[in-house]
């Protein structure tokens, strides 16, 4: 079949490098990427899969916390991605959340976030790098474990927030040594997963690129099933 159409949400105000890497990762994995922002809309009901990308912080009011002056929010993007997840989950699209995207999956399912991980996890390293410098432990028998084939791996770190209360139907499948949540997934969904790191930057690591390949294979299978049922 032709390449499945994968929507990649991004900030309209920046993060173009991350968006480009995500598009290239999707293309290399066999998908046809389309960038979606508040100024570059695209019909979600035409997609075969979805990547919720990184970038801005999420409005803390969405999970019942007081707004913080040190976070950078884009309420329009929040609304766009919540709508994308509404439609994506209703259509059982394969969905991968990256960094902010993982957090948005959690918020969409009623969970909350730590606004600043360093106020909660005192031993968490103050690290900001695209290089794989942070060690993460993965839960055996999870979907993430099956994709990566590892119980432990090194990842990059570009975040200062993380999952706090876990959303409905989600489970934590990866953490760093300090306890910060690094991966979540929905066991009852065909493919709904979030990782706190940025696999799109780890282009030389085939195991990390398996995240995109698995997303594309799930999208192909879903699209083919729809064609056969038509």
C-alpha positions in Angstrom: 0.0 0.0 0.0 1.0 3.7 -0.3 2.7 5.5 2.6 0.3 6.1 5.5 -0.4 9.7 6.2 1.0 10.7 9.6 0.1 14.0 11.2 2.8 15.7 13.3 1.7 18.4 15.6 4.1 21.3 16.3 4.4 24.8 17.6 3.5 27.6 15.3 6.0 29.8 17.0 9.2 27.7 16.9 10.6 24.2 17.4 11.0 23.8 13.6 14.2 21.7 14.1 12.4 19.1 16.1 9.5 19.2 13.7 11.9 18.6 10.8 13.5 15.7 12.6 10.1 14.2 13.3 9.1 14.5 9.7 12.3 12.8 8.5 11.9 10.0 11.0 8.4 9.3 9.8 9.5 9.4 6.2 12.4 7.0 6.8 10.1 4.7 8.6 7.8 4.5 5.6 5.2 7.2 6.4 4.1 10.4 4.7 4.4 13.2 7.2 2.3 16.3 7.4 3.1 19.1 9.8 0.0 20.4 11.7 0.0 23.6 13.7 -2.6 26.2 14.7 -1.6 28.2 11.5 -1.2 25.1 9.3 -4.4 23.1 10.0 -5.1 19.7 8.5 -8.2 17.4 8.8 -7.5 14.9 11.5 -10.1 12.5 10.1 -7.8 12.0 7.0 -4.9 10.8 9.0 -3.7 7.2 9.4 -1.5 8.0 12.5 -0.5 10.8 14.7 2.6 12.1 16.4 2.1 14.7 19.1 5.4 16.6 19.1 7.4 18.5 21.6 7.8 22.2 22.4 5.7 24.5 24.5 4.5 23.8 28.1 0.9 22.8 28.6 -1.4 25.2 30.3 -1.5 24.1 34.0 -5.2 25.1 34.2 -6.0 22.0 32.1 -5.0 19.8 35.0 -6.2 21.9 37.9 -3.0 23.8 38.9 -2.4 27.5 39.3 -0.6 29.1 36.3 3.1 29.6 36.7 4.9 32.6 35.3 8.0 30.6 34.3 6.1 28.3 31.9 5.6 29.1 28.2 2.2 28.1 27.0 0.2 28.2 23.8 -3.5 27.7 24.6 -4.4 27.4 20.9 -2.0 24.6 20.5 -3.3 22.9 23.6 -6.8 23.0 22.1 -5.6 21.7 18.8 -3.9 18.7 20.3 -6.7 17.9 22.6 -9.0 17.8 19.6 -6.4 15.7 17.7 -6.4 13.2 20.6 -10.2 13.2 20.8 -10.4 12.2 17.1 -7.4 10.0 17.1 -8.6 7.9 20.0 -12.1 7.7 18.7 -10.7 6.4 15.4 -8.2 4.1 17.1 -5.3 5.8 15.3 -1.8 4.8 16.3 -0.5 7.7 18.4 3.1 8.5 19.6 3.6 11.4 22.0 7.1 12.9 22.3 8.1 15.0 25.3 5.3 17.5 25.6 3.3 15.1 23.5 3.6 12.4 26.2 2.5 14.9 28.8 -0.5 15.9 26.6 -1.6 12.3 26.3 -1.6 12.1 30.1 -3.5 15.4 30.5 -6.0 14.3 27.8 -6.8 11.2 29.9 -7.3 13.2 33.0 -3.8 13.1 34.5 -1.7 15.9 35.8 1.9 17.1 35.5 4.8 18.2 37.7 5.2 21.8 36.7 8.9 21.7 37.6 10.5 18.3 38.1 13.4 19.8 40.1 11.0 21.0 42.8 9.8 17.4 43.3 12.8 15.2 42.4 15.8 16.7 44.1 18.2 14.0 42.8 17.1 14.4 39.1 20.1 15.7 37.1 19.7 19.2 35.7 20.4 18.0 32.2 19.5 19.6 28.8 21.0 17.8 25.8 20.0 16.1 22.6 22.7 13.4 23.3 21.7 10.2 25.0 23.1 10.9 28.5 20.2 9.9 30.7 19.6 6.3 31.8 16.1 5.0 31.7 14.6 1.7 33.0 11.8 0.1 31.0 9.1 -2.2 32.4 9.4 -5.7 31.0 6.5 -7.1 28.9 5.4 -3.5 28.1 4.8 -2.4 24.5 7.8 0.0 24.9 10.0 -2.9 26.0 8.9 -5.0 22.9 9.7 -2.1 20.6 13.1 -1.2 22.0 14.1 -4.7 23.0 15.8 -3.3 26.1 15.1 -3.1 29.8 17.5 -0.1 30.1 18.6 2.5 27.6 20.2 6.0 27.4 18.1 8.9 26.1 18.3 12.6 25.7 16.6 15.2 27.9 15.0 18.5 26.9 12.2 18.8 29.5 11.6 20.4 32.9 8.1 18.9 33.4 6.8 15.3 33.7 3.8 13.1 34.4 2.5 13.4 38.0 -0.9 11.7 38.4 -1.3 9.1 35.7 -4.3 9.5 33.4 -7.2 7.0 33.0 -6.2 3.8 31.3 -2.5 4.6 31.2 0.4 3.0 32.9 3.9 4.1 33.6 6.4 1.9 31.6 9.7 3.8 32.0 11.4 5.9 34.6 14.8 7.4 35.2 16.7 6.6 38.4 15.4 9.6 40.3 11.8 8.4 39.7 10.8 10.9 36.9 8.3 9.2 34.6 9.9 8.7 31.1 7.3 6.5 29.3 3.5 5.8 29.4 1.2 3.7 27.4 -2.4 2.6 27.2 -2.6 -1.3 27.2 -6.2 -1.3 25.9 -5.4 0.9 22.9 -3.8 -0.6 19.7 -0.9 1.9 19.9 -1.0 4.8 22.3 2.4 5.6 23.8 4.3 8.6 25.1 8.0 9.0 25.7 9.5 11.9 27.6 12.7 12.0 25.5 13.1 12.9 21.8 13.8 9.8 19.7 13.7 11.8 16.5 17.1 13.2 17.4 18.6 9.7 18.0 18.9 9.0 14.3 21.9 6.6 14.8 20.1 4.4 17.2 17.9 1.8 15.3 16.2 0.8 18.4 14.9 4.3 19.0 13.9 4.6 15.4 11.8 1.4 16.0 9.3 3.7 17.7 8.5 5.4 14.4 8.7 2.1 12.4 6.2 0.5 14.8 3.9 3.5 14.5 4.0 3.3 10.7 3.4 -0.5 10.6 0.4 0.0 12.9 -0.9 2.8 10.6 -0.5 0.6 7.6 -2.4 -2.3 9.2 -5.2 0.0 10.3 -5.5 1.7 6.8 -5.5 -1.7 5.1 -8.2 -3.0 7.4 -10.3 0.0 6.6 -9.8 -0.6 2.8 -10.8 -4.2 3.1 -13.9 -3.3 5.1 -15.0 -0.6 2.6 
